[in-house]
Amino acid sequence: MRTHQDLDKRSLAMHRLIAEKIVRNPSLFARVHKTLEHWQTIVSHDSQPYLKEWQGFVEKGMDACLAVATEDSEYATALRQSSPFCGVLTSRERLMFLKTWSRDHEAQ
């Protein structure tokens, strides 16, 4: 059974993969901004503070936003719970990541 710490490590690894993809193709960063705009109109009031945090990083630019998305800290872990990076990986890329992660961390 996976613990919250396992899931947090997996999320960090996935965000590092996403960041690599965005660095290779910076135009993908626009998806993050679009996701935030959409979510700000549909998510619950309780999630709005996290979206405002992400919006602040988006406004600072791609480098600042990717830095926090890939940071190994309690603060970044909390922010990744409401990550606007969900549309960057294709379904196939996400599935491949999850399969590889499960295989590589099965014995741990």
C-alpha positions as semicolon CSV with decimal commas, in nm:
position;residue;x (nm);y (nm);z (nm)
1;M;0,000;0,000;0,000
2;R;0,130;0,343;-0,094
3;T;0,177;0,604;0,176
4;H;0,122;0,977;0,138
5;Q;0,500;1,014;0,129
6;D;0,517;0,769;-0,164
7;L;0,250;0,963;-0,350
8;D;0,428;1,292;-0,279
9;K;0,755;1,148;-0,417
10;R;0,574;1,025;-0,725
11;S;0,415;1,366;-0,777
12;L;0,754;1,535;-0,746
13;A;0,906;1,295;-1,000
14;M;0,616;1,353;-1,239
15;H;0,652;1,730;-1,207
16;R;1,022;1,701;-1,282
17;L;0,934;1,508;-1,599
18;I;0,678;1,776;-1,691
19;A;0,935;2,051;-1,629
20;E;1,183;1,877;-1,861
21;K;0,918;1,863;-2,132
22;I;0,831;2,231;-2,091
23;V;1,199;2,332;-2,101
24;R;1,233;2,142;-2,431
25;N;0,913;2,305;-2,563
26;P;0,840;2,633;-2,379
27;S;0,516;2,687;-2,570
28;L;0,364;2,418;-2,343
29;F;0,386;2,663;-2,054
30;A;0,080;2,839;-2,199
31;R;-0,126;2,533;-2,100
32;V;-0,048;2,598;-1,735
33;H;-0,184;2,951;-1,762
34;K;-0,496;2,830;-1,948
35;T;-0,560;2,561;-1,688
36;L;-0,537;2,816;-1,407
37;E;-0,775;3,053;-1,581
38;H;-1,028;2,775;-1,627
39;W;-0,995;2,638;-1,274
40;Q;-1,038;2,981;-1,118
41;T;-1,392;2,982;-1,255
42;I;-1,492;2,629;-1,149
43;V;-1,310;2,517;-0,834
44;S;-1,433;2,547;-0,479
45;H;-1,357;2,846;-0,264
46;D;-1,122;2,632;-0,051
47;S;-0,889;2,568;-0,347
48;Q;-0,866;2,931;-0,458
49;P;-0,568;3,019;-0,232
50;Y;-0,357;2,749;-0,399
51;L;-0,456;2,873;-0,742
52;K;-0,360;3,227;-0,644
53;E;-0,020;3,099;-0,532
54;W;0,029;2,926;-0,867
55;Q;-0,091;3,237;-1,051
56;G;0,178;3,439;-0,875
57;F;0,446;3,197;-0,994
58;V;0,308;3,192;-1,348
59;E;0,325;3,572;-1,351
60;K;0,690;3,556;-1,243
61;G;0,761;3,345;-1,549
62;M;0,832;2,992;-1,656
63;D;1,157;2,950;-1,462
64;A;1,007;3,060;-1,130
65;C;0,701;2,844;-1,182
66;L;0,901;2,534;-1,277
67;A;1,136;2,590;-0,985
68;V;0,854;2,565;-0,732
69;A;0,685;2,281;-0,922
70;T;1,003;2,073;-0,890
71;E;1,111;2,187;-0,544
72;D;1,147;1,921;-0,275
73;S;0,988;2,109;0,014
74;E;0,676;2,091;0,226
75;Y;0,548;2,411;0,064
76;A;0,590;2,280;-0,292
77;T;0,442;1,943;-0,196
78;A;0,129;2,120;-0,075
79;L;0,108;2,329;-0,393
80;R;0,142;2,021;-0,614
81;Q;-0,187;1,896;-0,467
82;S;-0,352;2,162;-0,688
83;S;-0,110;2,154;-0,978
84;P;-0,204;2,332;-1,301
85;F;0,047;2,118;-1,494
86;C;-0,201;1,836;-1,554
87;G;-0,240;1,894;-1,928
88;V;0,126;1,896;-2,022
89;L;0,188;1,522;-2,043
90;T;-0,009;1,323;-2,296
91;S;-0,217;1,035;-2,165
92;R;0,042;0,795;-2,304
93;E;0,333;0,979;-2,138
94;R;0,149;0,984;-1,806
95;L;0,067;0,613;-1,828
96;M;0,428;0,527;-1,917
97;F;0,551;0,732;-1,621
98;L;0,309;0,564;-1,381
99;K;0,397;0,214;-1,504
100;T;0,769;0,284;-1,477
101;W;0,730;0,441;-1,135
102;S;0,528;0,145;-1,005
103;R;0,776;-0,104;-1,142
104;D;1,079;0,081;-1,005
105;H;0,925;0,137;-0,662
106;E;0,742;-0,191;-0,622
107;A;0,990;-0,342;-0,376
108;Q;1,027;-0,032;-0,162
